[in-house]
Amino acid sequence: MKMLRRSLALILLLQLCRADAQAPAAPPAAVMTAATGPQSAAFFYGAKPPLSDLQAFEIAVVDPEFVADPARSKRAAADGAHELFAHVSLGEVAQGRSDYQQLPPSGIRSENAGLKKSIIDQTAPGWREFFLSQVIAPLWAKGWRGFFIDQLDAYQRFANTDAERAAQVQAMAATLLELKKRYPEARLILDRGTALLPLVAPQIYAVASESVYRSYDAGSRRYATLSDAERANALARLAEIRERYHVPVIALDYVDPDQPGARQLARDTAQKIKAAGFTPWVADGALRSLGVGSVEVIPRTVLVLLDVAKGEDLHTSEAQRFLGIQLNYLGLRYEFVDLNKDTLPTGAMAGRYAGVVTWFRGGVYHQQLLPWLKKRMNEGVPIAIFSKLGFQLTPAAAAQFDLTTVNGGRPDMLTIVASDRNLIGFEVAPRPDRNEVDLLRLAKASDRSLLRLADGRGNTYDAAAITSWGGFALAPFVVTSLPVVDEPDWVLQPMKFLQAALRLPPMPVPDVTTEGGRRILMSHMDGDGFPSRAEMPGTPFGVEVLQREIWDKYRLPITISVVEGELSPNGMYPELSAQTQALAKKMFTLPYVEPASHSFSHPFSWSDVMHDTGTVDLPHDGEASPSLKIPDYTFNLQREIKGSMDYINSTLLSGGKKAELFFWTGNCVPMPSAIAQTYLDGYLNMNGGDTMITESRNSWTEIAAHGVRKEGWYQVFAPNQDENVYTNNWTGPFYGFERVIETFKLTDEPIRFKPVDIYYHFYAGTKPASIVALNKIHRWAVAQPYTHLFASQYIRKVLDFENTSYARAIDSDALIIRTGKNLRTLRLPPGGAAPSLSASSGLAGVAPGPSGQYLIMSGGEARMVMQPQEKAVIALYEASGAVSDFKRSEAAGSKWLNFTLAANGNATFSVSGASRCSATADGKSLSRAAGNKNSVASSKYAASGDSGAITQFDIKTGPDDIATILHKVAVQCGA
């Protein structure tokens, strides 16, 4: 958007008024209807727009060059209405466009030399068609349905008479009307364009205008405050647009992000604009920062700085392995910046990032790091430093962090003189190492030391602390390995440290482990070993044993993949193909089976087969080849992913089923381009992560994150590991997989980090001991109060977690959390404030959990009023599926709940806050469940008395009704 000089503000208003006078009169009032515009709007023109945070706004205007798939971000009203608008210019054309030479020669009237743009004569023959076919049409084809039409006053640089101006206005209006004729669904926002409104107002979604309280001059890069007279004129002009043309108005103002108190000034300005009746957006002059609108984003993204060693992968970095799940549990998404190959981001970080976390290797200094961190400190962005500083510790550098260096050289001995027991010594006691300690201590008395050491010369050192700017915990007091034992443990309590250093407020966070207040149970299989035969009488195929002994017995939703190279006639076993393909076809007809691909050739090392070997990609499980040795086949990424999916869909599936999931193979460390390919082909992806905490290896270092983002593409990890790991790479003992129950328990209490995933291969059906273990695991799982899901449903929850936005309304204390279509659970921290169910929207109920309560959402958006519930209300206590269409009411002396429950197979739900309840599902009466045996009310983390205070109902389905069913539920209780 062109930024006006303050001195031109009044002149522009007069010019627009004159243009109005030359334009045709407004249409009759009868055709003018009161339009409903966006309740919130954001503008972000920078590269790498924060699409997740921008979803907090009803619309967000972005540069379409930086968004590949705008439709992916669109959300329906039930999930928090959101749409991206493309920023396009009608008045100017960038000279760097590839089709610039195709512009009609007579169309270029002058140049904006500073911005390398040409100003267009709107009356030039051919210009209208160029704009519609070369600018709008390609964007429409890519999925854009909203357009912000910029530079509508550029013609005033060359149009000097009223007649010339009127001709330009008429031509632009004709272009916009033709745009709406070709694309009736398009929504248009005009950049000012007051002179156009008499001609096009009924076709316009909104008008955006700038500089009501504060302005920005792009030429001089100066910010200014408008005078009272200028402000009054601007407000009057906006009011005229709203009242005369019935077009909603978005008002943009500008605040220098580097000035002290910039964020509060932006809030105050947005509140004033909102109070005047307009939709505000207040940001930096270049619109490259996350500003303040009708709502202000509460940032939940953490920038993680690290230096990945050559030949290694983000997947195995300490920051990813150890911090990922901690950040996830705290409700944070994170983005990596690898200083060995990436540049540090520029621009304002405040408002966009919840904090900066660093985890560097020893002996490596990054020259650009220190001034960059100092700027973040000045912005008020918290910083948490782990392990190594990443910059050389000079006295000047230490002073910037309110530290002081300790002179005298390396200490000869070290002892611990003080430590915070809540944060230090979490899994293993600290062990001072004179060769690794950093020679520094706190300089400010108000900062809090977590671990203080002393040497024999009277010097003290602070190895960990919470400071005014964040905090630090330095090696070897973060994660350490005991002598001889090569398994890391936490010295630091990472979660509490992150909460303190990043100053995270106690608030509801999105949670992917739980649905409807009940922990998620899923199961998935990698396709390895499909042709394997069982060591049983008759030597049946393992798949036949699994169906008879496990799948048909428990009838749980399960997602099963196959390796095409093991089944197809062009694979490794053509002589078995007729038999194995027939078995696969039969397997995929089972109602509880969701199909997936496990590739064509099962790469064991993805970087090896993609010709980028490294230390992280050693041959998997002793395999000498990077993939299965399939005759006459050379690795091809498209063949592995889309090719194998096409094979499954065309050869193995029937009855309307479709494979859309890709499970990573081998070491499950795909290259970024491989992850990207799954998205570009339209598939979900999962596997990897290596969660394997057990009673004999009870450390949080053994719990992986939800996934990992590589170059913008997200790999979803499996919640836990498979039987191959628990049986020592399938060498025995073959009953060893039963120890996964230990993993399930340790990732539930005291903190629920993970859902339950029964994850195994086809060869698990070949050993009697393995079948015994699988039965034990399934019996344990179905006895728990769990919600049964397919893998695809879990994956979509993780992706929604990554795209969840937090915001707070600027004119109230309402907390607005938008999770998306698939994620319907928020977790309240222990002791945190709970929302009022009656005063909030989008919440169906509250369920107890092992580490806080779980809020059951009824859609993709919850607007929460964080105040005590004045009186008990009828609510859901639990539900074994996703809740939507929720309504709470009271009528005729009764309390009612009406909702839709989407569940896989048999379903159950419980009601709290009422008694004498009856219920129907799909018009049929439901019987009350006796004794709450399969309810969270019977769990040990439920409150005393919960079991007797809730009413549970079961919904029974047919044996083949395993796929998701939508139940219309009505509950009536006594008042």
Steps between C-alpha positions, in 0.01 A plus 500: 500500500632844413586694818401868491709783622335671791519831318291360215219362713268801470586551133405141423166539672424805288606319183279203578209731572553664160514156338174416674344808351600387151373145547142388437255526784459214741246231408155535653476410868282202413793308355736586785496241775678507831801278448661289768871540475783329680492526877877472502765554235878481469749612236840330465713557190824340614654172389412194706167634628397348836200322353414320822478822700323682220219247535399690812353760261194470282702618202871551446648684203833355389735511205387202287859437396568358846196269530483188285155370598260762637207259509676291764474788747130566445272416792124483529309709751459204737877466522571873524439670165823583319610570145817632340471793258756558226663842486484615137559840344271647238672838477860384475690204359833375631768527235642165607193302386588227252224623268586868537595526131149389406348814648328720243765764418252783529406383848816622673462866585775553760729317732533469874877476481558441869276195504584384144139512394320643199185707542222389269259694283174320570350609166778342292374240252584152620577592861170372643542163335864482611399562862217246495676226303862544608454611862164380630446180298823325612424585863146371466635175355723462808202529734485869588145625549562829678694795355626823650512744209780747568629824344159630392621860521825453305345667195508835683872521425427567134128584474493880538146598401159401628424335167819293507432391855141411421613286204743309721230440761251380238758261354593353840134455589441316174796273576369416846149433372640271231704321767181434698322391182769240424542395862171560684634333816793740528506728802663836442655744746594837357797711604307821565344544155235740623446634151411150382237426760206667324562259213595177674392514866249211483779275369752588771564299816685777685709813461840541666634843586805608693634757740227586745715561806851422377659501157811378322691658211657223293734739321663643811415199720362729765210451735279786615196575713207667327373832634156524654366660184652234275363225719153655504500526121619141461233365735232702326609364164487140622161555658370638169615187317326281755176696518460618141608186320432237767848361451699377804822689566840367609727767645879453493734696723875478549727482803879487497582154645838625626367777720460432873152380589415428135281200576287684754469797267374265227244356742379844605469613138310188396260545791426859394433394140277217619308736728439729202321214325766384255702180468857586607845383398805666655848384399834621365509718191611221266232263632759232570423441867213341688308801621183555701147489362158438649681215669863477601684176438650338806813351344552126544792452260852461635803563282761232572858589402754220466798387296455157348829321448597416143353166397234504770130573476261721696325176592788394726607840633488538876258790474254285306552180700484652846305825478239416236251321723548755779407785268210299359361425844509868587285566194781649291593444141863555406703597197868421454773732380821309433777758517728275298281557193216743581507874554345650809157650430468876485217730598298527816465179700273639773141390451604216270721283722440384855874479545839396370666176608863419420684167520850517352790260485820573688795683346294673230444877503253684278602861444156624401330345802585747777357820342196306379425371853551850641236634263257232615567599860422861413173389343406310815510157333609244765814294435581156642858380451579129528837324512744745333484875452582501129702821527838584650468599864683831520436748783304718258289208381431391857391851595232498230339207684546652846781254568859543604797289404717330761874551456775268611484219247356153524414405864687213658194365678127570516234445762127573501414768751134554411242347269127529440362155572189568293704545184839335554562128556182394320605153377865495598702710744726774363867404468734803480766478231784753524577454129151592383379773736448848351686767695210733576263606774194719537553874530148596606381413848140474374587212266456152648782246499388139457843343540798674661848351512813601686867427447781486751606861434183667626339542157137416435339403170135483391433207270124552474274795577170674434566858397314814402553415133422128528744245631789263435601147592850407387676169443552261668194588707232457234513144368783269597610141464642309792848350461500176299123528442428667167141597575414865568295624795373841597686689771269795441122486536444620142130575514515719809809675370334582168189628677707732717754616239241565228256649751219277377164582657286213633236467232314231303714329236408274205544130571532214249499214753135520597161512330182575689687486831617143432851398401533406133559137400614429147686224321707495186712250310803536279480273198826308552480123480162457331615183317634349826354171616418418861682238704171318558327189363433542130743793480236761422602849402550730796221726373253212533606436859471866591149526360384189687680555829503879534302712256171310492517441875543861611360687197691817577557764233835421343695660216694243299760569235661274244831509314420478132833336424404205723163442332497603135609275211775756433638466850724260690264204514315471167435130565293591808330805357169335411461371856622807684301747292185297560567503874565876492174563314309296757677679787409844367131409480488460878288784644752587770798529262619832359744459206844659474823468302838399636676591170603298198852384591507570875806730522698422816696824472323784327804722464701213355245419232463872429881531465566718802662265748597603850587365840137494604412268214690184581347182356183417693496198729810350343366514145778522244280659234328839525172340382348171390682354201223509241608383153553767237399783733680827564374718783243759399327717758175529308494123449552440871219730615236569237584192298449265794183686598363467148576127508308452824204708386471341155594140581419421864206720604128484436178619658590868494810475717799715406857498625622847603761422766870442449700331778874573492727200473839389632667760720198729449727801444374631165659792322298823490421449132353158576274643771400778261405244236236342724334840542527588133336168414223563753591229754543485876831371637613335825773292670827559679561663836634209705292538818601205716489593866474189722536417866864403444564810290278753674612835363322780320787496251334184363181687404491652155313806377180497297720529193764714334483786250763498227519795264135574570370143450374309803570134567257350753661249734342175613393540865725213607719222365419162345565138596825490303665726758357318802625166365858613434453541126287185484765277650306429817353462744195506273263569786701816572242724336281465810733755663337767286234507775770653720545769235126562487484545877809719528376734225170541686601559860599722662481690170306390193751558226365254245194311379515119484611352168521122456760502224643188336581315175360202313781280622359543852246239388765235435609422858273343763668705773434818305131414464483446877655844552259664257203345680629624835546852363154509342326363809664768710413777252131420452452491878596869523261796451644593163370661181571280199638677193662422167854622434375758249288661772800529729724642227245769421491596867877547503482717189223704661720538808766653278244745360317592820478872575455684829362850520338738743225744406626855544166622637446219752685232692372221274764243409449368148663170404457367148611140461345408167264230382665195657650601836227528766690486832658766718688416818486716809820504706470393863386795704437712192188711466206315347254666261134546578309250287187716500680822407730341240420358158638197320539293818287192567648388832794425726663165577763408760850397399828389653659846476216747477152509355400452137258740333271331249457733203190494280667656196824640370470821699450564870436847643572475868414729784744411775281549802352267763185311408227664706273197508522142385397446139425183312803401295683211343736321735644279225423377151671232292515711188489850359218728612335760275169687464490536876212680669418537869151615598235498769129471427182377670678415823769294324863542404596398147813415309489453124812411303649288225748230601738367233633163621661186361294195597324478836489835676449632849453838667437629851313801629579708810322779679154342496304198620203290389630493143379314194648504152438409138736451209367521147148494647550178697500486879832423666553290809712632782837329545522316830777586742700730271741212438640643177497862609763751603283543811644168617859604443726592789539858381125565511377710789357326800133441442511542121387143438172557680445850364497422129265310273654285227326378185615247242425506128518153348573451131513200272813283483592649164432863596859588582545793265410841639127539567325826582249457782238765574474501877240660728525492881220608734558538874303625794538864588 
